[in-house]
Amino acid sequence: MTIPEIQKKIEDGLPGCKVEILDPYRDGVHIKAVVTFAGFTGKGLIEQHRMVYATLKDELKEEIHALALETRSE
Amino acid sequence: MEQELKDKIESLIKSENVFLFMKGTPEMPQCGFSAGVVTTLKQLGIPFGSFNVLSDMKIREGIKEYTNWPTIPQLYIKGEFVGGHDITIQMAQSGELTKKAG
């Protein structure tokens, strides 16, 4: 799965969110997603991460090994 | 989920004040995120128990279902799910983790 595909999956799942994908080791595998979404407001961190994970439900089972996540509500 | 598996997971979670499901052992983590959580807990001087999910496929899959959380490591404090790697690091930086574990 490519970085743009991951980005699209998250964007489709959380309409209106902003997704920035970082590839700190430049290996395309250990990536980090910074997701800004108004819908996170009032939710705890666990719930915010679960919402992002839900958009990548199938991918997380196999393809994505290392996805670091940072969520922001604004 | 089988009751037996659920019981086993719950008894692990409750076996220590702070408990970590991880890949590998604290001495030899087998994944960068597991290593990150171990390092953070050690730096903060928080004692913890751990379970190597790579040693038990049933627990490895079961814990994801039990918590509705798709990845490992998973940290529990006082029987409550705290989060994975990123949340743990964030809480460590804000001082919340030490407070919660105390």
Backbone of each chain as nested JSON, in Angstrom:
{
  "chains": [
    {"id": "A", "residues": [
      {"number": 1, "name": "MET", "atoms": {"N": [0.833, -1.191, 0.0], "CA": [0.0, 0.0, 0.0], "C": [0.877, 1.254, 0.0]}},
      {"number": 2, "name": "THR", "atoms": {"N": [0.549, 2.18, -0.878], "CA": [1.389, 3.374, -0.985], "C": [0.925, 4.461, -0.009]}},
      {"number": 3, "name": "ILE", "atoms": {"N": [1.777, 5.416, 0.222], "CA": [1.45, 6.512, 1.131], "C": [0.207, 7.283, 0.664]}},
      {"number": 4, "name": "PRO", "atoms": {"N": [0.109, 7.645, -0.64], "CA": [-1.122, 8.327, -1.072], "C": [-2.388, 7.484, -0.851]}},
      {"number": 5, "name": "GLU", "atoms": {"N": [-2.276, 6.172, -0.963], "CA": [-3.442, 5.303, -0.737], "C": [-3.878, 5.332, 0.724]}},
      {"number": 6, "name": "ILE", "atoms": {"N": [-2.895, 5.31, 1.619], "CA": [-3.207, 5.389, 3.046], "C": [-3.873, 6.727, 3.35]}},
      {"number": 7, "name": "GLN", "atoms": {"N": [-3.302, 7.769, 2.78], "CA": [-3.846, 9.11, 2.998], "C": [-5.299, 9.188, 2.539]}},
      {"number": 8, "name": "LYS", "atoms": {"N": [-5.571, 8.614, 1.365], "CA": [-6.926, 8.669, 0.815], "C": [-7.908, 7.895, 1.698]}},
      {"number": 9, "name": "LYS", "atoms": {"N": [-7.48, 6.745, 2.173], "CA": [-8.327, 5.921, 3.045], "C": [-8.762, 6.707, 4.28]}},
      {"number": 10, "name": "ILE", "atoms": {"N": [-7.802, 7.396, 4.892], "CA": [-8.121, 8.16, 6.105], "C": [-9.046, 9.327, 5.744]}},
      {"number": 11, "name": "GLU", "atoms": {"N": [-8.731, 10.009, 4.639], "CA": [-9.555, 11.161, 4.223], "C": [-10.983, 10.742, 3.905]}},
      {"number": 12, "name": "ASP", "atoms": {"N": [-11.118, 9.595, 3.253], "CA": [-12.466, 9.108, 2.922], "C": [-13.253, 8.735, 4.174]}},
      {"number": 13, "name": "GLY", "atoms": {"N": [-12.526, 8.189, 5.159], "CA": [-13.188, 7.716, 6.362], "C": [-13.579, 8.822, 7.329]}},
      {"number": 14, "name": "LEU", "atoms": {"N": [-12.829, 9.916, 7.287], "CA": [-13.097, 11.034, 8.195], "C": [-13.278, 12.295, 7.345]}},
      {"number": 15, "name": "PRO", "atoms": {"N": [-14.457, 12.466, 6.785], "CA": [-14.662, 13.546, 5.81], "C": [-14.317, 14.921, 6.386]}},
      {"number": 16, "name": "GLY", "atoms": {"N": [-13.513, 15.648, 5.625], "CA": [-13.128, 16.998, 6.043], "C": [-11.842, 17.045, 6.845]}},
      {"number": 17, "name": "CYS", "atoms": {"N": [-11.264, 15.887, 7.118], "CA": [-10.045, 15.891, 7.919], "C": [-8.84, 16.284, 7.066]}},
      {"number": 18, "name": "LYS", "atoms": {"N": [-7.767, 16.64, 7.752], "CA": [-6.532, 16.966, 7.07], "C": [-5.513, 15.906, 7.475]}},
      {"number": 19, "name": "VAL", "atoms": {"N": [-4.868, 15.306, 6.487], "CA": [-3.915, 14.241, 6.786], "C": [-2.537, 14.603, 6.25]}},
      {"number": 20, "name": "GLU", "atoms": {"N": [-1.571, 14.482, 7.124], "CA": [-0.194, 14.681, 6.688], "C": [0.543, 13.385, 6.983]}},
      {"number": 21, "name": "ILE", "atoms": {"N": [1.181, 12.83, 5.967], "CA": [1.927, 11.597, 6.183], "C": [3.42, 11.917, 6.192]}},
      {"number": 22, "name": "LEU", "atoms": {"N": [4.074, 11.456, 7.246], "CA": [5.516, 11.666, 7.354], "C": [6.219, 10.321, 7.196]}},
      {"number": 23, "name": "ASP", "atoms": {"N": [7.377, 10.381, 6.602], "CA": [8.156, 9.166, 6.36], "C": [9.553, 9.405, 6.931]}},
      {"number": 24, "name": "PRO", "atoms": {"N": [9.636, 9.446, 8.275], "CA": [10.857, 9.944, 8.912], "C": [12.119, 9.16, 8.567]}},
      {"number": 25, "name": "TYR", "atoms": {"N": [11.958, 7.869, 8.282], "CA": [13.151, 7.076, 7.959], "C": [13.346, 6.931, 6.446]}},
      {"number": 26, "name": "ARG", "atoms": {"N": [12.453, 7.54, 5.714], "CA": [12.473, 7.484, 4.246], "C": [12.54, 6.06, 3.734]}},
      {"number": 27, "name": "ASP", "atoms": {"N": [11.778, 5.185, 4.389], "CA": [11.744, 3.803, 3.906], "C": [10.347, 3.421, 3.417]}},
      {"number": 28, "name": "GLY", "atoms": {"N": [9.384, 4.342, 3.57], "CA": [8.038, 4.081, 3.092], "C": [7.3, 3.033, 3.891]}},
      {"number": 29, "name": "VAL", "atoms": {"N": [7.881, 2.58, 4.992], "CA": [7.25, 1.522, 5.781], "C": [6.911, 1.991, 7.192]}},
      {"number": 30, "name": "HIS", "atoms": {"N": [7.883, 2.646, 7.801], "CA": [7.64, 3.146, 9.164], "C": [7.133, 4.574, 9.081]}},
      {"number": 31, "name": "ILE", "atoms": {"N": [5.843, 4.682, 8.806], "CA": [5.326, 6.013, 8.533], "C": [4.509, 6.562, 9.698]}},
      {"number": 32, "name": "LYS", "atoms": {"N": [4.34, 7.865, 9.655], "CA": [3.573, 8.523, 10.693], "C": [2.48, 9.358, 10.039]}},
      {"number": 33, "name": "ALA", "atoms": {"N": [1.282, 9.292, 10.575], "CA": [0.183, 10.106, 10.059], "C": [-0.208, 11.138, 11.111]}},
      {"number": 34, "name": "VAL", "atoms": {"N": [-0.276, 12.374, 10.685], "CA": [-0.794, 13.427, 11.563], "C": [-2.177, 13.785, 11.033]}},
      {"number": 35, "name": "VAL", "atoms": {"N": [-3.189, 13.52, 11.832], "CA": [-4.564, 13.696, 11.371], "C": [-5.238, 14.801, 12.179]}},
      {"number": 36, "name": "THR", "atoms": {"N": [-5.709, 15.802, 11.462], "CA": [-6.441, 16.896, 12.104], "C": [-7.9, 16.79, 11.672]}},
      {"number": 37, "name": "PHE", "atoms": {"N": [-8.785, 16.709, 12.642], "CA": [-10.189, 16.45, 12.312], "C": [-11.083, 17.096, 13.378]}},
      {"number": 38, "name": "ALA", "atoms": {"N": [-12.01, 17.917, 12.92], "CA": [-12.908, 18.611, 13.857], "C": [-13.709, 17.608, 14.688]}},
      {"number": 39, "name": "GLY", "atoms": {"N": [-13.987, 16.461, 14.088], "CA": [-14.77, 15.435, 14.775], "C": [-14.072, 14.805, 15.979]}},
      {"number": 40, "name": "PHE", "atoms": {"N": [-12.799, 15.126, 16.174], "CA": [-12.083, 14.61, 17.353], "C": [-12.44, 15.397, 18.61]}},
      {"number": 41, "name": "THR", "atoms": {"N": [-12.975, 16.569, 18.414], "CA": [-13.25, 17.46, 19.546], "C": [-14.112, 16.767, 20.605]}},
      {"number": 42, "name": "GLY", "atoms": {"N": [-13.653, 16.874, 21.824], "CA": [-14.42, 16.295, 22.928], "C": [-14.2, 14.812, 23.13]}},
      {"number": 43, "name": "LYS", "atoms": {"N": [-13.358, 14.204, 22.269], "CA": [-13.104, 12.766, 22.403], "C": [-11.712, 12.539, 23.004]}},
      {"number": 44, "name": "GLY", "atoms": {"N": [-11.577, 11.466, 23.737], "CA": [-10.273, 11.119, 24.317], "C": [-9.328, 10.591, 23.254]}},
      {"number": 45, "name": "LEU", "atoms": {"N": [-8.053, 10.499, 23.615], "CA": [-7.043, 10.046, 22.654], "C": [-7.32, 8.645, 22.123]}},
      {"number": 46, "name": "ILE", "atoms": {"N": [-7.756, 7.77, 23.024], "CA": [-8.018, 6.393, 22.592], "C": [-9.098, 6.39, 21.505]}},
      {"number": 47, "name": "GLU", "atoms": {"N": [-10.153, 7.143, 21.757], "CA": [-11.259, 7.192, 20.801], "C": [-10.816, 7.824, 19.474]}},
      {"number": 48, "name": "GLN", "atoms": {"N": [-9.994, 8.866, 19.557], "CA": [-9.492, 9.527, 18.34], "C": [-8.663, 8.555, 17.497]}},
      {"number": 49, "name": "HIS", "atoms": {"N": [-7.786, 7.814, 18.17], "CA": [-6.962, 6.849, 17.434], "C": [-7.825, 5.729, 16.858]}},
      {"number": 50, "name": "ARG", "atoms": {"N": [-8.826, 5.308, 17.642], "CA": [-9.714, 4.246, 17.134], "C": [-10.43, 4.697, 15.865]}},
      {"number": 51, "name": "MET", "atoms": {"N": [-10.808, 5.977, 15.82], "CA": [-11.508, 6.495, 14.63], "C": [-10.61, 6.427, 13.397]}},
      {"number": 52, "name": "VAL", "atoms": {"N": [-9.327, 6.725, 13.572], "CA": [-8.395, 6.641, 12.439], "C": [-8.15, 5.174, 12.079]}},
      {"number": 53, "name": "TYR", "atoms": {"N": [-7.943, 4.354, 13.104], "CA": [-7.711, 2.926, 12.847], "C": [-8.879, 2.311, 12.068]}},
      {"number": 54, "name": "ALA", "atoms": {"N": [-10.086, 2.775, 12.394], "CA": [-11.274, 2.214, 11.74], "C": [-11.244, 2.438, 10.229]}},
      {"number": 55, "name": "THR", "atoms": {"N": [-10.612, 3.521, 9.793], "CA": [-10.546, 3.786, 8.348], "C": [-9.54, 2.869, 7.665]}},
      {"number": 56, "name": "LEU", "atoms": {"N": [-8.682, 2.247, 8.452], "CA": [-7.643, 1.362, 7.899], "C": [-7.797, -0.061, 8.443]}},
      {"number": 57, "name": "LYS", "atoms": {"N": [-9.041, -0.411, 8.699], "CA": [-9.351, -1.667, 9.377], "C": [-8.654, -2.889, 8.749]}},
      {"number": 58, "name": "ASP", "atoms": {"N": [-8.843, -3.044, 7.452], "CA": [-8.281, -4.23, 6.789], "C": [-6.766, -4.119, 6.627]}},
      {"number": 59, "name": "GLU", "atoms": {"N": [-6.323, -2.916, 6.292], "CA": [-4.894, -2.707, 6.042], "C": [-4.055, -2.993, 7.287]}},
      {"number": 60, "name": "LEU", "atoms": {"N": [-4.602, -2.646, 8.461], "CA": [-3.831, -2.822, 9.689], "C": [-3.631, -4.291, 10.047]}},
      {"number": 61, "name": "LYS", "atoms": {"N": [-4.479, -5.155, 9.496], "CA": [-4.344, -6.587, 9.794], "C": [-3.078, -7.154, 9.176]}},
      {"number": 62, "name": "GLU", "atoms": {"N": [-2.749, -6.678, 7.989], "CA": [-1.642, -7.287, 7.275], "C": [-0.58, -6.292, 6.817]}},
      {"number": 63, "name": "GLU", "atoms": {"N": [-1.027, -5.376, 5.975], "CA": [-0.055, -4.6, 5.201], "C": [0.741, -3.584, 6.0]}},
      {"number": 64, "name": "ILE", "atoms": {"N": [0.014, -2.854, 6.869], "CA": [0.686, -1.773, 7.578], "C": [1.267, -2.312, 8.867]}},
      {"number": 65, "name": "HIS", "atoms": {"N": [2.554, -2.281, 8.973], "CA": [3.171, -2.773, 10.197], "C": [3.373, -1.638, 11.185]}},
      {"number": 66, "name": "ALA", "atoms": {"N": [3.928, -0.561, 10.73], "CA": [4.308, 0.494, 11.649], "C": [3.711, 1.827, 11.228]}},
      {"number": 67, "name": "LEU", "atoms": {"N": [2.596, 2.153, 11.83], "CA": [1.964, 3.439, 11.578], "C": [1.888, 4.198, 12.895]}},
      {"number": 68, "name": "ALA", "atoms": {"N": [2.695, 5.233, 13.001], "CA": [2.604, 6.088, 14.186], "C": [1.501, 7.098, 13.928]}},
      {"number": 69, "name": "LEU", "atoms": {"N": [0.846, 7.497, 14.997], "CA": [-0.333, 8.326, 14.825], "C": [-0.301, 9.514, 15.764]}},
      {"number": 70, "name": "GLU", "atoms": {"N": [-0.629, 10.668, 15.202], "CA": [-0.806, 11.851, 16.04], "C": [-2.137, 12.461, 15.621]}},
      {"number": 71, "name": "THR", "atoms": {"N": [-3.012, 12.691, 16.592], "CA": [-4.326, 13.234, 16.253], "C": [-4.501, 14.603, 16.9]}},
      {"number": 72, "name": "ARG", "atoms": {"N": [-5.132, 15.485, 16.145], "CA": [-5.411, 16.836, 16.641], "C": [-6.841, 17.201, 16.276]}},
      {"number": 73, "name": "SER", "atoms": {"N": [-7.47, 17.966, 17.145], "CA": [-8.855, 18.32, 16.854], "C": [-8.964, 19.665, 16.143]}},
      {"number": 74, "name": "GLU", "atoms": {"N": [-7.85, 20.397, 16.053], "CA": [-7.926, 21.661, 15.32], "C": [-6.575, 22.007, 14.712]}}
    ]},
    {"id": "B", "residues": [
      {"number": 1, "name": "MET", "atoms": {"N": [-15.386, -14.245, 21.639], "CA": [-14.116, -14.685, 22.211], "C": [-14.347, -15.768, 23.263]}},
      {"number": 2, "name": "GLU", "atoms": {"N": [-13.496, -16.8, 23.251], "CA": [-13.629, -17.894, 24.236], "C": [-13.449, -17.344, 25.646]}},
      {"number": 3, "name": "GLN", "atoms": {"N": [-14.229, -17.883, 26.557], "CA": [-14.152, -17.426, 27.946], "C": [-12.766, -17.665, 28.53]}},
      {"number": 4, "name": "GLU", "atoms": {"N": [-12.201, -18.801, 28.168], "CA": [-10.891, -19.172, 28.712], "C": [-9.812, -18.15, 28.325]}},
      {"number": 5, "name": "LEU", "atoms": {"N": [-9.871, -17.74, 27.063], "CA": [-8.91, -16.759, 26.557], "C": [-9.131, -15.402, 27.224]}},
      {"number": 6, "name": "LYS", "atoms": {"N": [-10.399, -15.049, 27.338], "CA": [-10.76, -13.776, 27.97], "C": [-10.266, -13.753, 29.429]}},
      {"number": 7, "name": "ASP", "atoms": {"N": [-10.476, -14.849, 30.134], "CA": [-10.036, -14.939, 31.527], "C": [-8.523, -14.785, 31.636]}},
      {"number": 8, "name": "LYS", "atoms": {"N": [-7.834, -15.416, 30.695], "CA": [-6.371, -15.375, 30.715], "C": [-5.878, -13.934, 30.495]}},
      {"number": 9, "name": "ILE", "atoms": {"N": [-6.487, -13.272, 29.528], "CA": [-6.116, -11.882, 29.23], "C": [-6.395, -11.001, 30.446]}},
      {"number": 10, "name": "GLU", "atoms": {"N": [-7.57, -11.188, 31.033], "CA": [-7.93, -10.348, 32.188], "C": [-7.018, -10.605, 33.379]}},
      {"number": 11, "name": "SER", "atoms": {"N": [-6.634, -11.847, 33.566], "CA": [-5.756, -12.115, 34.711], "C": [-4.364, -11.518, 34.476]}},
      {"number": 12, "name": "LEU", "atoms": {"N": [-3.931, -11.473, 33.21], "CA": [-2.647, -10.819, 32.903], "C": [-2.74, -9.323, 33.184]}},
      {"number": 13, "name": "ILE", "atoms": {"N": [-3.798, -8.702, 32.673], "CA": [-3.982, -7.258, 32.826], "C": [-3.997, -6.866, 34.3]}},
      {"number": 14, "name": "LYS", "atoms": {"N": [-4.606, -7.719, 35.107], "CA": [-4.743, -7.396, 36.533], "C": [-3.559, -7.882, 37.374]}},
      {"number": 15, "name": "SER", "atoms": {"N": [-2.606, -8.555, 36.74], "CA": [-1.505, -9.141, 37.505], "C": [-0.525, -8.102, 38.039]}},
      {"number": 16, "name": "GLU", "atoms": {"N": [-0.504, -6.926, 37.419], "CA": [0.412, -5.867, 37.87], "C": [-0.303, -4.531, 37.746]}},
      {"number": 17, "name": "ASN", "atoms": {"N": [0.156, -3.558, 38.496], "CA": [-0.398, -2.201, 38.429], "C": [-0.284, -1.648, 36.998]}},
      {"number": 18, "name": "VAL", "atoms": {"N": [0.893, -1.868, 36.407], "CA": [1.126, -1.44, 35.025], "C": [1.502, -2.681, 34.221]}},
      {"number": 19, "name": "PHE", "atoms": {"N": [0.776, -2.927, 33.13], "CA": [1.034, -4.148, 32.368], "C": [1.091, -3.849, 30.871]}},
      {"number": 20, "name": "LEU", "atoms": {"N": [2.105, -4.426, 30.237], "CA": [2.326, -4.154, 28.816], "C": [2.28, -5.433, 27.978]}},
      {"number": 21, "name": "PHE", "atoms": {"N": [1.433, -5.425, 26.973], "CA": [1.463, -6.484, 25.951], "C": [2.389, -5.976, 24.861]}},
      {"number": 22, "name": "MET", "atoms": {"N": [3.44, -6.717, 24.581], "CA": [4.454, -6.226, 23.65], "C": [4.986, -7.347, 22.76]}},
      {"number": 23, "name": "LYS", "atoms": {"N": [5.74, -6.921, 21.736], "CA": [6.431, -7.902, 20.897], "C": [7.849, -8.025, 21.42]}},
      {"number": 24, "name": "GLY", "atoms": {"N": [8.18, -9.208, 21.889], "CA": [9.483, -9.429, 22.502], "C": [9.403, -9.225, 24.003]}},
      {"number": 25, "name": "THR", "atoms": {"N": [10.56, -9.08, 24.626], "CA": [10.628, -8.901, 26.075], "C": [11.248, -7.537, 26.366]}},
      {"number": 26, "name": "PRO", "atoms": {"N": [11.07, -7.034, 27.604], "CA": [11.685, -5.733, 27.932], "C": [13.197, -5.742, 27.685]}},
      {"number": 27, "name": "GLU", "atoms": {"N": [13.825, -6.898, 27.899], "CA": [15.268, -7.005, 27.663], "C": [15.573, -7.04, 26.168]}},
      {"number": 28, "name": "MET", "atoms": {"N": [14.684, -7.618, 25.399], "CA": [14.917, -7.738, 23.961], "C": [13.624, -7.524, 23.166]}},
      {"number": 29, "name": "PRO", "atoms": {"N": [13.221, -6.262, 23.027], "CA": [12.007, -5.97, 22.258], "C": [12.191, -6.35, 20.788]}},
      {"number": 30, "name": "GLN", "atoms": {"N": [11.105, -6.806, 20.178], "CA": [11.191, -7.254, 18.783], "C": [10.528, -6.274, 17.818]}},
      {"number": 31, "name": "CYS", "atoms": {"N": [10.218, -5.091, 18.287], "CA": [9.591, -4.109, 17.408], "C": [9.879, -2.729, 17.975]}},
      {"number": 32, "name": "GLY", "atoms": {"N": [10.036, -1.769, 17.109], "CA": [10.431, -0.43, 17.518], "C": [9.447, 0.229, 18.465]}},
      {"number": 33, "name": "PHE", "atoms": {"N": [8.153, -0.006, 18.228], "CA": [7.144, 0.62, 19.077], "C": [7.138, -0.001, 20.473]}},
      {"number": 34, "name": "SER", "atoms": {"N": [7.289, -1.315, 20.532], "CA": [7.378, -1.976, 21.834], "C": [8.608, -1.467, 22.584]}},
      {"number": 35, "name": "ALA", "atoms": {"N": [9.718, -1.345, 21.869], "CA": [10.95, -0.848, 22.478], "C": [10.748, 0.572, 23.012]}},
      {"number": 36, "name": "GLY", "atoms": {"N": [10.012, 1.383, 22.269], "CA": [9.764, 2.761, 22.665], "C": [9.0, 2.864, 23.968]}},
      {"number": 37, "name": "VAL", "atoms": {"N": [7.988, 2.01, 24.123], "CA": [7.189, 2.038, 25.351], "C": [8.032, 1.555, 26.537]}},
      {"number": 38, "name": "VAL", "atoms": {"N": [8.806, 0.485, 26.329], "CA": [9.668, -0.053, 27.388], "C": [10.652, 1.027, 27.852]}},
      {"number": 39, "name": "THR", "atoms": {"N": [11.309, 1.687, 26.901], "CA": [12.276, 2.735, 27.228], "C": [11.613, 3.857, 28.034]}},
      {"number": 40, "name": "THR", "atoms": {"N": [10.425, 4.246, 27.598], "CA": [9.702, 5.323, 28.28], "C": [9.36, 4.939, 29.713]}},
      {"number": 41, "name": "LEU", "atoms": {"N": [8.833, 3.742, 29.91], "CA": [8.468, 3.3, 31.261], "C": [9.707, 3.231, 32.154]}},
      {"number": 42, "name": "LYS", "atoms": {"N": [10.798, 2.732, 31.587], "CA": [12.035, 2.618, 32.367], "C": [12.568, 4.009, 32.741]}},
      {"number": 43, "name": "GLN", "atoms": {"N": [12.534, 4.918, 31.773], "CA": [13.02, 6.284, 32.033], "C": [12.222, 6.951, 33.149]}},
      {"number": 44, "name": "LEU", "atoms": {"N": [10.932, 6.673, 33.184], "CA": [10.072, 7.284, 34.204], "C": [10.128, 6.508, 35.52]}},
      {"number": 45, "name": "GLY", "atoms": {"N": [10.839, 5.379, 35.498], "CA": [10.949, 4.575, 36.705], "C": [9.643, 3.914, 37.106]}},
      {"number": 46, "name": "ILE", "atoms": {"N": [8.832, 3.602, 36.12], "CA": [7.549, 2.942, 36.397], "C": [7.727, 1.427, 36.259]}},
      {"number": 47, "name": "PRO", "atoms": {"N": [7.563, 0.666, 37.355], "CA": [7.68, -0.788, 37.238], "C": [6.493, -1.353, 36.454]}},
      {"number": 48, "name": "PHE", "atoms": {"N": [6.736, -2.396, 35.69], "CA": [5.648, -2.968, 34.898], "C": [5.857, -4.452, 34.647]}},
      {"number": 49, "name": "GLY", "atoms": {"N": [4.76, -5.133, 34.44], "CA": [4.806, -6.512, 33.999], "C": [4.59, -6.538, 32.502]}},
      {"number": 50, "name": "SER", "atoms": {"N": [4.991, -7.627, 31.851], "CA": [4.793, -7.658, 30.407], "C": [4.508, -9.065, 29.914]}},
      {"number": 51, "name": "PHE", "atoms": {"N": [3.916, -9.119, 28.732], "CA": [3.671, -10.397, 28.075], "C": [4.143, -10.282, 26.626]}},
      {"number": 52, "name": "ASN", "atoms": {"N": [4.913, -11.271, 26.194], "CA": [5.41, -11.3, 24.815], "C": [4.368, -11.967, 23.914]}},
      {"number": 53, "name": "VAL", "atoms": {"N": [3.657, -11.167, 23.123], "CA": [2.586, -11.729, 22.285], "C": [3.118, -12.647, 21.189]}},
      {"number": 54, "name": "LEU", "atoms": {"N": [4.411, -12.504, 20.876], "CA": [4.978, -13.373, 19.842], "C": [5.087, -14.826, 20.329]}},
      {"number": 55, "name": "SER", "atoms": {"N": [4.937, -15.013, 21.642], "CA": [5.04, -16.361, 22.191], "C": [3.684, -17.064, 22.211]}},
      {"number": 56, "name": "ASP", "atoms": {"N": [2.616, -16.346, 21.886], "CA": [1.277, -16.934, 21.99], "C": [0.33, -16.269, 20.986]}},
      {"number": 57, "name": "MET", "atoms": {"N": [0.092, -16.992, 19.899], "CA": [-0.736, -16.457, 18.814], "C": [-2.152, -16.12, 19.276]}},
      {"number": 58, "name": "LYS", "atoms": {"N": [-2.678, -16.928, 20.194], "CA": [-4.055, -16.708, 20.672], "C": [-4.167, -15.388, 21.435]}},
      {"number": 59, "name": "ILE", "atoms": {"N": [-3.195, -15.139, 22.29], "CA": [-3.191, -13.879, 23.041], "C": [-2.925, -12.715, 22.088]}},
      {"number": 60, "name": "ARG", "atoms": {"N": [-2.039, -12.943, 21.129], "CA": [-1.694, -11.883, 20.181], "C": [-2.927, -11.37, 19.441]}},
      {"number": 61, "name": "GLU", "atoms": {"N": [-3.742, -12.284, 18.977], "CA": [-4.967, -11.889, 18.27], "C": [-6.069, -11.509, 19.257]}},
      {"number": 62, "name": "GLY", "atoms": {"N": [-6.11, -12.245, 20.365], "CA": [-7.171, -12.046, 21.351], "C": [-7.147, -10.663, 21.98]}},
      {"number": 63, "name": "ILE", "atoms": {"N": [-5.961, -10.162, 22.244], "CA": [-5.858, -8.865, 22.925], "C": [-6.361, -7.737, 22.016]}},
      {"number": 64, "name": "LYS", "atoms": {"N": [-6.173, -7.912, 20.713], "CA": [-6.666, -6.896, 19.766], "C": [-8.184, -6.844, 19.801]}},
      {"number": 65, "name": "GLU", "atoms": {"N": [-8.784, -8.028, 19.869], "CA": [-10.242, -8.116, 19.895], "C": [-10.779, -7.64, 21.251]}},
      {"number": 66, "name": "TYR", "atoms": {"N": [-10.107, -8.063, 22.305], "CA": [-10.554, -7.75, 23.669], "C": [-10.671, -6.238, 23.867]}},
      {"number": 67, "name": "THR", "atoms": {"N": [-9.681, -5.509, 23.365], "CA": [-9.618, -4.066, 23.593], "C": [-10.185, -3.268, 22.43]}},
      {"number": 68, "name": "ASN", "atoms": {"N": [-10.485, -3.944, 21.332], "CA": [-10.875, -3.255, 20.103], "C": [-9.787, -2.251, 19.717]}},
      {"number": 69, "name": "TRP", "atoms": {"N": [-8.578, -2.775, 19.64], "CA": [-7.41, -1.952, 19.315], "C": [-6.52, -2.805, 18.415]}},
      {"number": 70, "name": "PRO", "atoms": {"N": [-6.246, -2.352, 17.189], "CA": [-5.655, -3.267, 16.197], "C": [-4.164, -3.503, 16.288]}},
      {"number": 71, "name": "THR", "atoms": {"N": [-3.493, -2.774, 17.163], "CA": [-2.034, -2.898, 17.157], "C": [-1.473, -3.238, 18.537]}},
      {"number": 72, "name": "ILE", "atoms": {"N": [-0.235, -3.672, 18.528], "CA": [0.516, -3.986, 19.74], "C": [1.808, -3.185, 19.636]}},
      {"number": 73, "name": "PRO", "atoms": {"N": [2.301, -2.556, 20.661], "CA": [2.031, -2.731, 22.094], "C": [0.709, -2.117, 22.581]}},
      {"number": 74, "name": "GLN", "atoms": {"N": [0.284, -2.638, 23.732], "CA": [-0.882, -2.101, 24.436], "C": [-0.536, -1.999, 25.916]}},
      {"number": 75, "name": "LEU", "atoms": {"N": [-0.789, -0.828, 26.458], "CA": [-0.459, -0.589, 27.862], "C": [-1.722, -0.482, 28.712]}},
      {"number": 76, "name": "TYR", "atoms": {"N": [-1.679, -1.135, 29.888], "CA": [-2.801, -1.094, 30.829], "C": [-2.298, -0.596, 32.173]}},
      {"number": 77, "name": "ILE", "atoms": {"N": [-3.066, 0.292, 32.78], "CA": [-2.744, 0.75, 34.125], "C": [-3.96, 0.525, 35.007]}},
      {"number": 78, "name": "LYS", "atoms": {"N": [-3.73, -0.162, 36.125], "CA": [-4.818, -0.51, 37.049], "C": [-5.99, -1.153, 36.303]}},
      {"number": 79, "name": "GLY", "atoms": {"N": [-5.659, -2.042, 35.412], "CA": [-6.68, -2.8, 34.69], "C": [-7.355, -2.065, 33.549]}},
      {"number": 80, "name": "GLU", "atoms": {"N": [-6.936, -0.817, 33.324], "CA": [-7.604, -0.018, 32.296], "C": [-6.681, 0.199, 31.101]}},
      {"number": 81, "name": "PHE", "atoms": {"N": [-7.224, 0.078, 29.906], "CA": [-6.44, 0.303, 28.693], "C": [-6.059, 1.78, 28.577]}},
      {"number": 82, "name": "VAL", "atoms": {"N": [-4.777, 2.022, 28.393], "CA": [-4.27, 3.392, 28.345], "C": [-4.013, 3.827, 26.901]}},
      {"number": 83, "name": "GLY", "atoms": {"N": [-3.511, 2.891, 26.092], "CA": [-3.243, 3.234, 24.703], "C": [-2.105, 2.418, 24.137]}},
      {"number": 84, "name": "GLY", "atoms": {"N": [-1.75, 2.765, 22.907], "CA": [-0.618, 2.12, 22.254], "C": [0.618, 2.986, 22.409]}},
      {"number": 85, "name": "HIS", "atoms": {"N": [1.546, 2.828, 21.489], "CA": [2.82, 3.546, 21.574], "C": [2.657, 5.065, 21.598]}},
      {"number": 86, "name": "ASP", "atoms": {"N": [1.905, 5.588, 20.657], "CA": [1.854, 7.049, 20.499], "C": [1.208, 7.741, 21.693]}},
      {"number": 87, "name": "ILE", "atoms": {"N": [0.109, 7.18, 22.171], "CA": [-0.596, 7.773, 23.316], "C": [0.291, 7.697, 24.556]}},
      {"number": 88, "name": "THR", "atoms": {"N": [0.959, 6.552, 24.728], "CA": [1.843, 6.383, 25.876], "C": [2.941, 7.455, 25.882]}},
      {"number": 89, "name": "ILE", "atoms": {"N": [3.559, 7.672, 24.73], "CA": [4.635, 8.666, 24.629], "C": [4.095, 10.067, 24.927]}},
      {"number": 90, "name": "GLN", "atoms": {"N": [2.938, 10.348, 24.345], "CA": [2.324, 11.661, 24.551], "C": [2.001, 11.888, 26.033]}},
      {"number": 91, "name": "MET", "atoms": {"N": [1.473, 10.853, 26.687], "CA": [1.131, 10.967, 28.108], "C": [2.378, 11.051, 28.975]}},
      {"number": 92, "name": "ALA", "atoms": {"N": [3.446, 10.405, 28.531], "CA": [4.712, 10.48, 29.274], "C": [5.235, 11.91, 29.237]}},
      {"number": 93, "name": "GLN", "atoms": {"N": [5.157, 12.529, 28.069], "CA": [5.667, 13.888, 27.908], "C": [4.87, 14.893, 28.727]}},
      {"number": 94, "name": "SER", "atoms": {"N": [3.585, 14.653, 28.862], "CA": [2.751, 15.613, 29.6], "C": [2.753, 15.353, 31.103]}},
      {"number": 95, "name": "GLY", "atoms": {"N": [3.393, 14.254, 31.51], "CA": [3.439, 13.934, 32.935], "C": [2.242, 13.127, 33.408]}},
      {"number": 96, "name": "GLU", "atoms": {"N": [1.306, 12.914, 32.515], "CA": [0.065, 12.225, 32.855], "C": [0.291, 10.749, 33.185]}},
      {"number": 97, "name": "LEU", "atoms": {"N": [1.286, 10.172, 32.517], "CA": [1.538, 8.739, 32.696], "C": [2.021, 8.438, 34.116]}},
      {"number": 98, "name": "THR", "atoms": {"N": [2.964, 9.233, 34.576], "CA": [3.488, 9.064, 35.932], "C": [2.368, 9.223, 36.947]}},
      {"number": 99, "name": "LYS", "atoms": {"N": [1.524, 10.211, 36.709], "CA": [0.404, 10.489, 37.607], "C": [-0.556, 9.296, 37.658]}},
      {"number": 100, "name": "LYS", "atoms": {"N": [-0.858, 8.779, 36.488], "CA": [-1.801, 7.666, 36.374], "C": [-1.26, 6.395, 37.033]}},
      {"number": 101, "name": "ALA", "atoms": {"N": [0.039, 6.177, 36.851], "CA": [0.654, 4.951, 37.366], "C": [0.911, 5.008, 38.87]}},
      {"number": 102, "name": "GLY", "atoms": {"N": [0.918, 6.215, 39.415], "CA": [1.276, 6.415, 40.825], "C": [0.22, 5.927, 41.809]}}
    ]}
  ]
}
